[in-house]
Amino acid sequence: MPFTDHEILETVRMFELETFDIRTTTLGINLLDCADPDLESSCEKVYAKIVHHGRNLVETAGSIESDLGIPIINKRVATTPIALVAAASGSKDLVPFARAMDAAAEEIGIDYIGGYTAYVHKGYSNADHALLESIPEALASTARVCSSVSLATTKAGINMDAVSHFSRVVLDTARLTASEGGLGCAKLVCFSNPVEDNPFIAGAHIGIGEPETVLNVGVSGPGVVRSALERLGPEADLLAVAETIKRTAFKITRMGELVGREAARRLGTVFGIVDVSLAPTPAVGDSVADILELIGVERTGAPGTTAALALLTDAVKKGGAMASSSVGGLSGAFIPVSEDAGMIQAVADGALSLAKLEAMTTVCSVGLDMIAVPGDCSQATLAGIIADEMAIGMVNQKTTAVRAIPVPGKGPGETHDWGGLLGTAIVQDPGKFGSDVFHSRGGRIPAPIQSYRN
Amino acid sequence: MTKRFLTAEDVRRLGGPEILLEEGTVVTPQAAEAAATAGVRLIGPAGAYAPPLPDRGPDAARAKATLPHLPEPSTTDGIGLVVTVVGRNRPGVLAEITAALASHECDVADISQRNVGGYFHTVFTCAVPPGRDFGSVKDSLQCLGGEGDYVVRVMHESVFRFMHRV
């Protein structure tokens, strides 16, 4: 027999009981050739190109699902940062681009499209500024468009003026989508050291070094790692824990490699990367917090949590790197608070504070993801939270992000349910002390020296 | 004319009884509408305009050439699908499944079965004959059984090959 019973049952168990799936197949489409001095023509081209290339995406993913018997949950599109495409039009209002993207996404039958993006980590072009200004309306008037902004990099430092500007954009977006609990902010993220091949919404976009079109895959699988650790038991030492996670991540990544190759072949494009991220969902068992608790912290947020998360993230990367030569994106462990049932429980139990979350982001793969802050949070305070996270990314040469949602009308400790994959959040307390002077200084935090790494 | 896209603005500007398009030009829906309204015919390289196949870029051609040659885990010749069945034991279960497999001319290469209490768990490794569509075999097998009886799951062997073989 080519496979043992044990191997077959292990694989079937992953899909049937441990909520393993291919989380996303994301088609990257370069839109630079859609630039046009005429705004209307440029938007027409954006729509036409996305539909032209993305038309078969859903059908192809479906056929792979059917042929291999692997569930593929999301089909998405990532585009070139729209600020680059829109620059030629000279328009001050870039919302028509968002509408064109939204209509194209609807036409090809996908739920989200990423790429309403600008890179402003060192400064603004006119189009970058126009894009940031138009984000609140773009997110409020479309259903599928996701936006991301690069505010810092290790090589450029942190653009604090942009951090402040972005904070205002977040607050305005929350205001415009107040009837849905600030939902627009769930489609808006800022980055330090953004990756150019991220397949995961909301930060998905393709950078200028990427091909004309490219197929990236994101795999998930917190449930699989959790079950493997459950079987390992509490007596095994941490080397055994790391080894177990690594082996599991290897198997998960291999599925991503298989689907990525096949999807690229069927679409006739390049297979880009597999993003090996443990991406939780609100479903029971599909939680990164559960994994940390199985490694041995009583509740996520307890002392030891950051160390456990460091072990987890590193082991996932190692297993992934062995399994595929095309590992990319963010690859590690996501800790989106509202989307992870275990994290929500930890916040409810008082174990997980904003401060501890921030510490955890020094070793996880993304950053402060899906955190709810009070609706009346000041621009300076939000800018401070974002600046802290950007600094972590800048100094540690890693990608960090902030996806914060000021929930209108809600204060610390109150709960808001967005429903679906976005889950439930308990509003975090940013503390009673501000940083107004720091905020009002503006300017740029210079790039860090990296030679003396002590 | 050489253009990546033909927009409504282009149609208005160019006008005329017809616009000649080079191979690969994408006509936006608005341009098609504007042309229809103005009575402008859009002519592609082979007669009336038809949307071209997507041009996936210079890398895609190279990717197509290399994809089939990327190293894959060791193959298991002749094996096409792995069928797992779990459920309540009763006479005739095996017959139902093997009959369905036979109706698709699938060759069973291996069977293993475990019984615990009143429940059974069976794994079939089968070869699908060339020319048969995997999807239809899978669909007809997976609609067997049902709630309270047994559940069939069909997966392609490449899933197991990629996961368990290097």
Chai-1 contact restraints between the chains, C-beta under 6 A:
chainA,res_idxA,chainB,res_idxB,connection_type,confidence,min_distance_angstrom,max_distance_angstrom,comment,restraint_id
A,M1,B,D110,contact,1.0,0.0,6.0,A-B,restraint_1
A,P2,B,T76,contact,1.0,0.0,6.0,A-B,restraint_2
A,P2,B,I79,contact,1.0,0.0,6.0,A-B,restraint_3
A,F3,B,F160,contact,1.0,0.0,6.0,A-B,restraint_4
A,D5,B,S112,contact,1.0,0.0,6.0,A-B,restraint_5
A,D5,B,V123,contact,1.0,0.0,6.0,A-B,restraint_6
A,E7,B,H164,contact,1.0,0.0,6.0,A-B,restraint_7
A,I8,B,V82,contact,1.0,0.0,6.0,A-B,restraint_8
A,I8,B,V123,contact,1.0,0.0,6.0,A-B,restraint_9
A,T11,B,F160,contact,1.0,0.0,6.0,A-B,restraint_10
A,T11,B,M163,contact,1.0,0.0,6.0,A-B,restraint_11
A,V12,B,T84,contact,1.0,0.0,6.0,A-B,restraint_12
A,D33,B,R4,contact,1.0,0.0,6.0,A-B,restraint_13
A,D38,B,E9,contact,1.0,0.0,6.0,A-B,restraint_14
A,S41,B,T7,contact,1.0,0.0,6.0,A-B,restraint_15
A,S41,B,E9,contact,1.0,0.0,6.0,A-B,restraint_16
A,E44,B,T7,contact,1.0,0.0,6.0,A-B,restraint_17
A,E44,B,T28,contact,1.0,0.0,6.0,A-B,restraint_18
A,E44,B,Q30,contact,1.0,0.0,6.0,A-B,restraint_19
A,K45,B,F5,contact,1.0,0.0,6.0,A-B,restraint_20
A,A48,B,V26,contact,1.0,0.0,6.0,A-B,restraint_21
A,A48,B,T28,contact,1.0,0.0,6.0,A-B,restraint_22
A,H52,B,V26,contact,1.0,0.0,6.0,A-B,restraint_23
A,H52,B,P54,contact,1.0,0.0,6.0,A-B,restraint_24
A,H53,B,P54,contact,1.0,0.0,6.0,A-B,restraint_25
A,S66,B,G135,contact,1.0,0.0,6.0,A-B,restraint_26
A,D67,B,F134,contact,1.0,0.0,6.0,A-B,restraint_27
A,D67,B,G135,contact,1.0,0.0,6.0,A-B,restraint_28
A,L68,B,H156,contact,1.0,0.0,6.0,A-B,restraint_29
A,L68,B,V159,contact,1.0,0.0,6.0,A-B,restraint_30
A,G69,B,V154,contact,1.0,0.0,6.0,A-B,restraint_31
A,G69,B,M155,contact,1.0,0.0,6.0,A-B,restraint_32
A,G69,B,H156,contact,1.0,0.0,6.0,A-B,restraint_33
A,P211,B,G57,contact,1.0,0.0,6.0,A-B,restraint_34
A,P211,B,D59,contact,1.0,0.0,6.0,A-B,restraint_35
A,E212,B,G57,contact,1.0,0.0,6.0,A-B,restraint_36
A,T213,B,R56,contact,1.0,0.0,6.0,A-B,restraint_37
A,T213,B,G57,contact,1.0,0.0,6.0,A-B,restraint_38
A,K251,B,M163,contact,1.0,0.0,6.0,A-B,restraint_39
A,R254,B,F162,contact,1.0,0.0,6.0,A-B,restraint_40
A,R254,B,M163,contact,1.0,0.0,6.0,A-B,restraint_41
A,L258,B,F162,contact,1.0,0.0,6.0,A-B,restraint_42
A,R265,B,L67,contact,1.0,0.0,6.0,A-B,restraint_43
A,G268,B,R56,contact,1.0,0.0,6.0,A-B,restraint_44
A,T269,B,R56,contact,1.0,0.0,6.0,A-B,restraint_45
A,T269,B,A60,contact,1.0,0.0,6.0,A-B,restraint_46
A,V270,B,D59,contact,1.0,0.0,6.0,A-B,restraint_47
A,V270,B,A60,contact,1.0,0.0,6.0,A-B,restraint_48
A,V270,B,A63,contact,1.0,0.0,6.0,A-B,restraint_49
